[in-house]
Amino acid sequence: MDTELLKGTLSLLILSLLTRKPMYGYELAATVRLETDGALRWTEGSLYPSLHKLEKEGLITGQWQGKTGSRQRKYYQLTEAGRAASAEKINCWNALCSTINHLLEKCHE
């Protein structure tokens, strides 16, 4: 998979996944890896800075959960602004894909 083509999709995918349910970082990465049959693999170095950025922007919130004395996980969930941003990003992505596909089809006629 061409990583240059994937730049900028991380926040779109994180927000989209969090529309399903709150998830912790490793769960997000594992879900992407599983549901793309390994085509997409997020590293900690890209995932966690993106989560922190989205949290700082107010699009997601994080809450530590876990039993006392056991491993704590930070679960992220969408805010109302995050839900709106997710919908907007999906619309923009769909429009972009449609436009690019149209152009590529014309190149191969």
N, CA, C and O atoms as CSV, one atom per row, in Angstrom:
chain,resi,resn,atom,element,x,y,z
A,1,MET,N,N,0.863,-1.181,0.000
A,1,MET,CA,C,0.000,0.000,0.000
A,1,MET,C,C,0.898,1.229,0.000
A,1,MET,O,O,1.853,1.310,0.772
A,2,ASP,N,N,0.594,2.158,-0.845
A,2,ASP,CA,C,1.369,3.396,-0.958
A,2,ASP,C,C,1.039,4.311,0.217
A,2,ASP,O,O,-0.061,4.859,0.297
A,3,THR,N,N,1.999,4.473,1.128
A,3,THR,CA,C,1.757,5.282,2.320
A,3,THR,C,C,1.556,6.756,1.985
A,3,THR,O,O,0.906,7.476,2.743
A,4,GLU,N,N,2.099,7.208,0.873
A,4,GLU,CA,C,1.880,8.605,0.461
A,4,GLU,C,C,0.395,8.861,0.206
A,4,GLU,O,O,-0.119,9.935,0.518
A,5,LEU,N,N,-0.283,7.875,-0.358
A,5,LEU,CA,C,-1.716,8.022,-0.633
A,5,LEU,C,C,-2.550,8.009,0.650
A,5,LEU,O,O,-3.662,8.537,0.684
A,6,LEU,N,N,-2.006,7.409,1.688
A,6,LEU,CA,C,-2.762,7.274,2.937
A,6,LEU,C,C,-2.596,8.443,3.894
A,6,LEU,O,O,-3.335,8.554,4.872
A,7,LYS,N,N,-1.632,9.315,3.620
A,7,LYS,CA,C,-1.420,10.454,4.519
A,7,LYS,C,C,-2.695,11.282,4.599
A,7,LYS,O,O,-3.344,11.551,3.588
A,8,GLY,N,N,-3.032,11.669,5.785
A,8,GLY,CA,C,-4.223,12.484,5.969
A,8,GLY,C,C,-5.488,11.682,6.213
A,8,GLY,O,O,-6.531,12.257,6.524
A,9,THR,N,N,-5.415,10.357,6.077
A,9,THR,CA,C,-6.615,9.550,6.305
A,9,THR,C,C,-6.734,9.069,7.744
A,9,THR,O,O,-7.782,8.564,8.144
A,10,LEU,N,N,-5.671,9.221,8.522
A,10,LEU,CA,C,-5.666,8.682,9.883
A,10,LEU,C,C,-6.781,9.281,10.736
A,10,LEU,O,O,-7.513,8.545,11.397
A,11,SER,N,N,-6.917,10.591,10.728
A,11,SER,CA,C,-7.966,11.205,11.554
A,11,SER,C,C,-9.356,10.813,11.051
A,11,SER,O,O,-10.260,10.580,11.854
A,12,LEU,N,N,-9.531,10.739,9.743
A,12,LEU,CA,C,-10.808,10.295,9.172
A,12,LEU,C,C,-11.156,8.904,9.680
A,12,LEU,O,O,-12.287,8.657,10.099
A,13,LEU,N,N,-10.190,8.000,9.644
A,13,LEU,CA,C,-10.451,6.624,10.056
A,13,LEU,C,C,-10.662,6.505,11.562
A,13,LEU,O,O,-11.532,5.756,12.006
A,14,ILE,N,N,-9.883,7.228,12.345
A,14,ILE,CA,C,-10.073,7.206,13.805
A,14,ILE,C,C,-11.473,7.683,14.153
A,14,ILE,O,O,-12.191,7.017,14.898
A,15,LEU,N,N,-11.864,8.832,13.619
A,15,LEU,CA,C,-13.198,9.365,13.918
A,15,LEU,C,C,-14.289,8.402,13.463
A,15,LEU,O,O,-15.277,8.198,14.170
A,16,SER,N,N,-14.111,7.817,12.295
A,16,SER,CA,C,-15.105,6.874,11.777
A,16,SER,C,C,-15.230,5.651,12.672
A,16,SER,O,O,-16.339,5.209,12.974
A,17,LEU,N,N,-14.091,5.100,13.097
A,17,LEU,CA,C,-14.130,3.931,13.978
A,17,LEU,C,C,-14.797,4.253,15.314
A,17,LEU,O,O,-15.510,3.422,15.877
A,18,LEU,N,N,-14.560,5.449,15.808
A,18,LEU,CA,C,-15.145,5.817,17.103
A,18,LEU,C,C,-16.642,6.097,17.023
A,18,LEU,O,O,-17.290,6.254,18.057
A,19,THR,N,N,-17.207,6.164,15.808
A,19,THR,CA,C,-18.669,6.258,15.705
A,19,THR,C,C,-19.310,4.944,16.128
A,19,THR,O,O,-20.484,4.918,16.499
A,20,ARG,N,N,-18.554,3.857,16.077
A,20,ARG,CA,C,-19.070,2.542,16.469
A,20,ARG,C,C,-19.225,2.422,17.977
A,20,ARG,O,O,-20.272,2.024,18.488
A,21,LYS,N,N,-18.133,2.786,18.685
A,21,LYS,CA,C,-18.100,2.645,20.143
A,21,LYS,C,C,-16.798,3.262,20.642
A,21,LYS,O,O,-15.879,3.475,19.852
A,22,PRO,N,N,-16.701,3.555,21.948
A,22,PRO,CA,C,-15.424,4.001,22.494
A,22,PRO,C,C,-14.383,2.877,22.367
A,22,PRO,O,O,-14.702,1.702,22.549
A,23,MET,N,N,-13.153,3.250,22.058
A,23,MET,CA,C,-12.077,2.272,21.913
A,23,MET,C,C,-10.788,2.848,22.475
A,23,MET,O,O,-10.619,4.066,22.542
A,24,TYR,N,N,-9.884,1.971,22.877
A,24,TYR,CA,C,-8.555,2.389,23.303
A,24,TYR,C,C,-7.606,2.246,22.116
A,24,TYR,O,O,-7.939,1.594,21.126
A,25,GLY,N,N,-6.438,2.850,22.215
A,25,GLY,CA,C,-5.523,2.944,21.088
A,25,GLY,C,C,-5.199,1.632,20.419
A,25,GLY,O,O,-5.332,1.505,19.202
A,26,TYR,N,N,-4.772,0.649,21.199
A,26,TYR,CA,C,-4.414,-0.642,20.604
A,26,TYR,C,C,-5.622,-1.272,19.918
A,26,TYR,O,O,-5.478,-1.908,18.874
A,27,GLU,N,N,-6.795,-1.104,20.486
A,27,GLU,CA,C,-8.023,-1.651,19.898
A,27,GLU,C,C,-8.298,-1.012,18.537
A,27,GLU,O,O,-8.707,-1.696,17.600
A,28,LEU,N,N,-8.076,0.289,18.431
A,28,LEU,CA,C,-8.238,0.972,17.145
A,28,LEU,C,C,-7.289,0.383,16.104
A,28,LEU,O,O,-7.697,0.055,14.990
A,29,ALA,N,N,-6.018,0.254,16.482
A,29,ALA,CA,C,-5.011,-0.268,15.552
A,29,ALA,C,C,-5.320,-1.709,15.157
A,29,ALA,O,O,-5.193,-2.075,13.988
A,30,ALA,N,N,-5.724,-2.523,16.125
A,30,ALA,CA,C,-6.036,-3.922,15.847
A,30,ALA,C,C,-7.253,-4.050,14.938
A,30,ALA,O,O,-7.280,-4.904,14.051
A,31,THR,N,N,-8.254,-3.209,15.155
A,31,THR,CA,C,-9.459,-3.224,14.321
A,31,THR,C,C,-9.117,-2.890,12.879
A,31,THR,O,O,-9.584,-3.554,11.954
A,32,VAL,N,N,-8.306,-1.868,12.690
A,32,VAL,CA,C,-7.907,-1.487,11.326
A,32,VAL,C,C,-7.123,-2.614,10.665
A,32,VAL,O,O,-7.379,-2.965,9.513
A,33,ARG,N,N,-6.181,-3.170,11.390
A,33,ARG,CA,C,-5.365,-4.252,10.830
A,33,ARG,C,C,-6.247,-5.445,10.451
A,33,ARG,O,O,-6.098,-6.011,9.368
A,34,LEU,N,N,-7.162,-5.822,11.342
A,34,LEU,CA,C,-8.039,-6.967,11.104
A,34,LEU,C,C,-9.000,-6.717,9.942
A,34,LEU,O,O,-9.150,-7.565,9.063
A,35,GLU,N,N,-9.641,-5.565,9.939
A,35,GLU,CA,C,-10.679,-5.296,8.949
A,35,GLU,C,C,-10.128,-4.945,7.569
A,35,GLU,O,O,-10.877,-4.886,6.594
A,36,THR,N,N,-8.818,-4.711,7.489
A,36,THR,CA,C,-8.198,-4.471,6.179
A,36,THR,C,C,-7.301,-5.643,5.779
A,36,THR,O,O,-6.491,-5.535,4.858
A,37,ASP,N,N,-7.460,-6.756,6.483
A,37,ASP,CA,C,-6.627,-7.941,6.238
A,37,ASP,C,C,-5.141,-7.598,6.244
A,37,ASP,O,O,-4.362,-8.142,5.462
A,38,GLY,N,N,-4.761,-6.685,7.139
A,38,GLY,CA,C,-3.359,-6.322,7.306
A,38,GLY,C,C,-2.836,-5.291,6.328
A,38,GLY,O,O,-1.664,-4.922,6.393
A,39,ALA,N,N,-3.679,-4.817,5.422
A,39,ALA,CA,C,-3.230,-3.817,4.434
A,39,ALA,C,C,-2.869,-2.502,5.115
A,39,ALA,O,O,-1.946,-1.811,4.684
A,40,LEU,N,N,-3.593,-2.155,6.175
A,40,LEU,CA,C,-3.287,-0.952,6.945
A,40,LEU,C,C,-2.785,-1.367,8.314
A,40,LEU,O,O,-3.412,-2.164,9.012
A,41,ARG,N,N,-1.652,-0.817,8.680
A,41,ARG,CA,C,-1.064,-1.081,10.001
A,41,ARG,C,C,-0.610,0.248,10.583
A,41,ARG,O,O,0.238,0.936,10.015
A,42,TRP,N,N,-1.186,0.595,11.722
A,42,TRP,CA,C,-0.818,1.843,12.381
A,42,TRP,C,C,0.245,1.579,13.421
A,42,TRP,O,O,0.164,0.614,14.181
A,43,THR,N,N,1.236,2.439,13.448
A,43,THR,CA,C,2.266,2.356,14.479
A,43,THR,C,C,1.885,3.295,15.623
A,43,THR,O,O,1.083,4.214,15.453
A,44,GLU,N,N,2.474,3.044,16.781
A,44,GLU,CA,C,2.236,3.924,17.923
A,44,GLU,C,C,2.684,5.343,17.594
A,44,GLU,O,O,2.075,6.314,18.043
A,45,GLY,N,N,3.743,5.456,16.814
A,45,GLY,CA,C,4.293,6.764,16.469
A,45,GLY,C,C,3.384,7.614,15.609
A,45,GLY,O,O,3.555,8.831,15.551
A,46,SER,N,N,2.426,7.006,14.943
A,46,SER,CA,C,1.467,7.792,14.161
A,46,SER,C,C,0.107,7.850,14.858
A,46,SER,O,O,-0.558,8.886,14.832
A,47,LEU,N,N,-0.309,6.751,15.478
A,47,LEU,CA,C,-1.638,6.691,16.082
A,47,LEU,C,C,-1.784,7.615,17.292
A,47,LEU,O,O,-2.713,8.420,17.348
A,48,TYR,N,N,-0.877,7.504,18.253
A,48,TYR,CA,C,-1.060,8.264,19.494
A,48,TYR,C,C,-0.924,9.778,19.313
A,48,TYR,O,O,-1.677,10.521,19.942
A,49,PRO,N,N,-0.004,10.264,18.490
A,49,PRO,CA,C,-0.008,11.713,18.243
A,49,PRO,C,C,-1.316,12.184,17.595
A,49,PRO,O,O,-1.795,13.281,17.886
A,50,SER,N,N,-1.888,11.358,16.723
A,50,SER,CA,C,-3.173,11.721,16.105
A,50,SER,C,C,-4.296,11.732,17.131
A,50,SER,O,O,-5.146,12.622,17.115
A,51,LEU,N,N,-4.303,10.752,18.016
A,51,LEU,CA,C,-5.316,10.734,19.080
A,51,LEU,C,C,-5.190,11.969,19.965
A,51,LEU,O,O,-6.191,12.597,20.309
A,52,HIS,N,N,-3.962,12.315,20.331
A,52,HIS,CA,C,-3.749,13.502,21.181
A,52,HIS,C,C,-4.176,14.778,20.463
A,52,HIS,O,O,-4.750,15.678,21.076
A,53,LYS,N,N,-3.896,14.854,19.167
A,53,LYS,CA,C,-4.293,16.035,18.385
A,53,LYS,C,C,-5.819,16.155,18.328
A,53,LYS,O,O,-6.367,17.239,18.527
A,54,LEU,N,N,-6.499,15.042,18.057
A,54,LEU,CA,C,-7.961,15.053,17.998
A,54,LEU,C,C,-8.564,15.405,19.359
A,54,LEU,O,O,-9.593,16.076,19.441
A,55,GLU,N,N,-7.911,14.944,20.415
A,55,GLU,CA,C,-8.375,15.269,21.767
A,55,GLU,C,C,-8.184,16.758,22.043
A,55,GLU,O,O,-9.068,17.412,22.596
A,56,LYS,N,N,-7.039,17.281,21.661
A,56,LYS,CA,C,-6.753,18.709,21.859
A,56,LYS,C,C,-7.732,19.585,21.078
A,56,LYS,O,O,-8.108,20.665,21.532
A,57,GLU,N,N,-8.141,19.107,19.895
A,57,GLU,CA,C,-9.089,19.847,19.047
A,57,GLU,C,C,-10.528,19.722,19.548
A,57,GLU,O,O,-11.426,20.374,19.016
A,58,GLY,N,N,-10.752,18.893,20.563
A,58,GLY,CA,C,-12.091,18.728,21.123
A,58,GLY,C,C,-12.983,17.790,20.328
A,58,GLY,O,O,-14.200,17.791,20.513
A,59,LEU,N,N,-12.396,16.987,19.443
A,59,LEU,CA,C,-13.195,16.075,18.625
A,59,LEU,C,C,-13.396,14.722,19.305
A,59,LEU,O,O,-14.350,14.003,19.006
A,60,ILE,N,N,-12.490,14.385,20.219
A,60,ILE,CA,C,-12.626,13.171,21.012
A,60,ILE,C,C,-12.255,13.490,22.461
A,60,ILE,O,O,-11.573,14.476,22.742
A,61,THR,N,N,-12.715,12.645,23.360
A,61,THR,CA,C,-12.289,12.735,24.756
A,61,THR,C,C,-11.735,11.371,25.143
A,61,THR,O,O,-12.138,10.342,24.602
A,62,GLY,N,N,-10.819,11.387,26.074
A,62,GLY,CA,C,-10.241,10.146,26.552
A,62,GLY,C,C,-10.470,9.989,28.038
A,62,GLY,O,O,-10.388,10.954,28.797
A,63,GLN,N,N,-10.757,8.763,28.450
A,63,GLN,CA,C,-10.993,8.487,29.861
A,63,GLN,C,C,-10.295,7.183,30.221
A,63,GLN,O,O,-10.485,6.157,29.568
A,64,TRP,N,N,-9.480,7.244,31.281
A,64,TRP,CA,C,-8.776,6.065,31.753
A,64,TRP,C,C,-9.767,5.141,32.433
A,64,TRP,O,O,-10.586,5.573,33.244
A,65,GLN,N,N,-9.682,3.860,32.092
A,65,GLN,CA,C,-10.567,2.860,32.690
A,65,GLN,C,C,-9.772,1.618,33.034
A,65,GLN,O,O,-8.755,1.324,32.406
A,66,GLY,N,N,-10.231,0.904,34.018
A,66,GLY,CA,C,-9.604,-0.340,34.438
A,66,GLY,C,C,-9.737,-0.498,35.931
A,66,GLY,O,O,-9.938,0.474,36.659
A,67,LYS,N,N,-9.626,-1.713,36.375
A,67,LYS,CA,C,-9.742,-2.000,37.795
A,67,LYS,C,C,-8.486,-1.528,38.519
A,67,LYS,O,O,-7.388,-1.552,37.963
A,68,THR,N,N,-8.660,-1.107,39.743
A,68,THR,CA,C,-7.532,-0.675,40.560
A,68,THR,C,C,-6.529,-1.819,40.678
A,68,THR,O,O,-6.889,-2.957,40.977
A,69,GLY,N,N,-5.277,-1.492,40.439
A,69,GLY,CA,C,-4.222,-2.498,40.514
A,69,GLY,C,C,-4.006,-3.259,39.221
A,69,GLY,O,O,-3.066,-4.046,39.114
A,70,SER,N,N,-4.867,-3.036,38.236
A,70,SER,CA,C,-4.684,-3.692,36.935
A,70,SER,C,C,-4.311,-2.647,35.891
A,70,SER,O,O,-4.243,-1.452,36.180
A,71,ARG,N,N,-4.078,-3.107,34.712
A,71,ARG,CA,C,-3.685,-2.216,33.629
A,71,ARG,C,C,-4.815,-1.242,33.282
A,71,ARG,O,O,-5.967,-1.641,33.109
A,72,GLN,N,N,-4.468,0.012,33.188
A,72,GLN,CA,C,-5.426,1.048,32.807
A,72,GLN,C,C,-5.347,1.265,31.298
A,72,GLN,O,O,-4.265,1.232,30.713
A,73,ARG,N,N,-6.478,1.481,30.690
A,73,ARG,CA,C,-6.538,1.791,29.258
A,73,ARG,C,C,-7.285,3.100,29.097
A,73,ARG,O,O,-8.258,3.376,29.800
A,74,LYS,N,N,-6.808,3.900,28.156
A,74,LYS,CA,C,-7.496,5.160,27.875
A,74,LYS,C,C,-8.451,4.929,26.718
A,74,LYS,O,O,-8.038,4.700,25.581
A,75,TYR,N,N,-9.731,4.994,27.033
A,75,TYR,CA,C,-10.770,4.819,26.024
A,75,TYR,C,C,-11.132,6.183,25.447
A,75,TYR,O,O,-11.346,7.152,26.175
A,76,TYR,N,N,-11.193,6.228,24.129
A,76,TYR,CA,C,-11.530,7.456,23.427
A,76,TYR,C,C,-12.945,7.348,22.884
A,76,TYR,O,O,-13.382,6.292,22.429
A,77,GLN,N,N,-13.650,8.480,22.945
A,77,GLN,CA,C,-14.988,8.535,22.363
A,77,GLN,C,C,-15.181,9.878,21.684
A,77,GLN,O,O,-14.504,10.859,21.992
A,78,LEU,N,N,-16.112,9.895,20.761
A,78,LEU,CA,C,-16.396,11.129,20.024
A,78,LEU,C,C,-17.151,12.136,20.878
A,78,LEU,O,O,-17.981,11.772,21.710
A,79,THR,N,N,-16.850,13.389,20.658
A,79,THR,CA,C,-17.671,14.469,21.195
A,79,THR,C,C,-18.714,14.794,20.126
A,79,THR,O,O,-18.676,14.231,19.032
A,80,GLU,N,N,-19.630,15.685,20.432
A,80,GLU,CA,C,-20.593,16.107,19.403
A,80,GLU,C,C,-19.860,16.743,18.223
A,80,GLU,O,O,-20.203,16.504,17.065
A,81,ALA,N,N,-18.849,17.555,18.531
A,81,ALA,CA,C,-18.049,18.159,17.455
A,81,ALA,C,C,-17.335,17.079,16.652
A,81,ALA,O,O,-17.168,17.219,15.441
A,82,GLY,N,N,-16.916,16.009,17.310
A,82,GLY,CA,C,-16.261,14.894,16.629
A,82,GLY,C,C,-17.200,14.158,15.700
A,82,GLY,O,O,-16.808,13.735,14.612
A,83,ARG,N,N,-18.451,14.004,16.132
A,83,ARG,CA,C,-19.449,13.351,15.257
A,83,ARG,C,C,-19.680,14.182,13.999
A,83,ARG,O,O,-19.750,13.649,12.891
A,84,ALA,N,N,-19.795,15.479,14.184
A,84,ALA,CA,C,-19.988,16.368,13.029
A,84,ALA,C,C,-18.755,16.343,12.119
A,84,ALA,O,O,-18.883,16.300,10.895
A,85,ALA,N,N,-17.567,16.371,12.721
A,85,ALA,CA,C,-16.333,16.337,11.931
A,85,ALA,C,C,-16.207,15.024,11.178
A,85,ALA,O,O,-15.754,15.009,10.034
A,86,SER,N,N,-16.601,13.924,11.804
A,86,SER,CA,C,-16.551,12.618,11.146
A,86,SER,C,C,-17.442,12.610,9.911
A,86,SER,O,O,-17.022,12.182,8.836
A,87,ALA,N,N,-18.661,13.081,10.070
A,87,ALA,CA,C,-19.596,13.124,8.933
A,87,ALA,C,C,-19.049,14.008,7.813
A,87,ALA,O,O,-19.132,13.649,6.638
A,88,GLU,N,N,-18.495,15.154,8.175
A,88,GLU,CA,C,-17.936,16.071,7.173
A,88,GLU,C,C,-16.745,15.450,6.455
A,88,GLU,O,O,-16.631,15.548,5.233
A,89,LYS,N,N,-15.857,14.810,7.214
A,89,LYS,CA,C,-14.680,14.178,6.611
A,89,LYS,C,C,-15.081,13.037,5.682
A,89,LYS,O,O,-14.470,12.851,4.630
A,90,ILE,N,N,-16.094,12.281,6.059
A,90,ILE,CA,C,-16.570,11.197,5.201
A,90,ILE,C,C,-17.139,11.762,3.914
A,90,ILE,O,O,-16.866,11.230,2.837
A,91,ASN,N,N,-17.924,12.827,3.998
A,91,ASN,CA,C,-18.469,13.462,2.795
A,91,ASN,C,C,-17.358,13.977,1.892
A,91,ASN,O,O,-17.407,13.791,0.676
A,92,CYS,N,N,-16.358,14.622,2.480
A,92,CYS,CA,C,-15.224,15.133,1.702
A,92,CYS,C,C,-14.449,13.993,1.052
A,92,CYS,O,O,-14.057,14.089,-0.111
A,93,TRP,N,N,-14.227,12.915,1.799
A,93,TRP,CA,C,-13.504,11.756,1.270
A,93,TRP,C,C,-14.261,11.153,0.083
A,93,TRP,O,O,-13.665,10.858,-0.953
A,94,ASN,N,N,-15.569,10.974,0.240
A,94,ASN,CA,C,-16.372,10.409,-0.844
A,94,ASN,C,C,-16.342,11.293,-2.090
A,94,ASN,O,O,-16.251,10.792,-3.211
A,95,ALA,N,N,-16.416,12.594,-1.891
A,95,ALA,CA,C,-16.346,13.517,-3.028
A,95,ALA,C,C,-14.981,13.453,-3.694
A,95,ALA,O,O,-14.892,13.449,-4.922
A,96,LEU,N,N,-13.930,13.404,-2.909
A,96,LEU,CA,C,-12.577,13.308,-3.451
A,96,LEU,C,C,-12.384,12.014,-4.236
A,96,LEU,O,O,-11.856,12.036,-5.348
A,97,CYS,N,N,-12.809,10.890,-3.664
A,97,CYS,CA,C,-12.683,9.604,-4.354
A,97,CYS,C,C,-13.450,9.602,-5.670
A,97,CYS,O,O,-12.957,9.114,-6.687
A,98,SER,N,N,-14.651,10.148,-5.642
A,98,SER,CA,C,-15.466,10.222,-6.856
A,98,SER,C,C,-14.775,11.055,-7.926
A,98,SER,O,O,-14.740,10.664,-9.093
A,99,THR,N,N,-14.230,12.189,-7.539
A,99,THR,CA,C,-13.547,13.077,-8.481
A,99,THR,C,C,-12.303,12.407,-9.062
A,99,THR,O,O,-12.071,12.459,-10.270
A,100,ILE,N,N,-11.516,11.786,-8.208
A,100,ILE,CA,C,-10.288,11.129,-8.677
A,100,ILE,C,C,-10.634,9.945,-9.566
A,100,ILE,O,O,-10.006,9.757,-10.608
A,101,ASN,N,N,-11.618,9.143,-9.177
A,101,ASN,CA,C,-12.022,8.008,-10.001
A,101,ASN,C,C,-12.504,8.464,-11.369
A,101,ASN,O,O,-12.197,7.836,-12.382
A,102,HIS,N,N,-13.253,9.546,-11.399
A,102,HIS,CA,C,-13.725,10.099,-12.668
A,102,HIS,C,C,-12.545,10.486,-13.559
A,102,HIS,O,O,-12.522,10.168,-14.748
A,103,LEU,N,N,-11.586,11.164,-12.980
A,103,LEU,CA,C,-10.397,11.580,-13.734
A,103,LEU,C,C,-9.601,10.364,-14.215
A,103,LEU,O,O,-9.162,10.336,-15.365
A,104,LEU,N,N,-9.411,9.380,-13.371
A,104,LEU,CA,C,-8.648,8.187,-13.753
A,104,LEU,C,C,-9.340,7.401,-14.858
A,104,LEU,O,O,-8.689,6.859,-15.751
A,105,GLU,N,N,-10.654,7.345,-14.788
A,105,GLU,CA,C,-11.408,6.653,-15.844
A,105,GLU,C,C,-11.204,7.340,-17.177
A,105,GLU,O,O,-11.061,6.670,-18.200
A,106,LYS,N,N,-11.188,8.655,-17.188
A,106,LYS,CA,C,-10.971,9.417,-18.435
A,106,LYS,C,C,-9.561,9.197,-18.981
A,106,LYS,O,O,-9.347,9.251,-20.192
A,107,CYS,N,N,-8.606,8.951,-18.095
A,107,CYS,CA,C,-7.224,8.722,-18.527
A,107,CYS,C,C,-7.044,7.365,-19.183
A,107,CYS,O,O,-6.080,7.151,-19.919
A,108,HIS,N,N,-7.968,6.446,-18.921
A,108,HIS,CA,C,-7.828,5.078,-19.442
A,108,HIS,C,C,-8.899,4.744,-20.464
A,108,HIS,O,O,-9.182,3.569,-20.699
A,109,GLU,N,N,-9.494,5.746,-21.070
A,109,GLU,CA,C,-10.513,5.503,-22.103
A,109,GLU,C,C,-9.862,5.205,-23.423
A,109,GLU,O,O,-10.554,4.973,-24.414
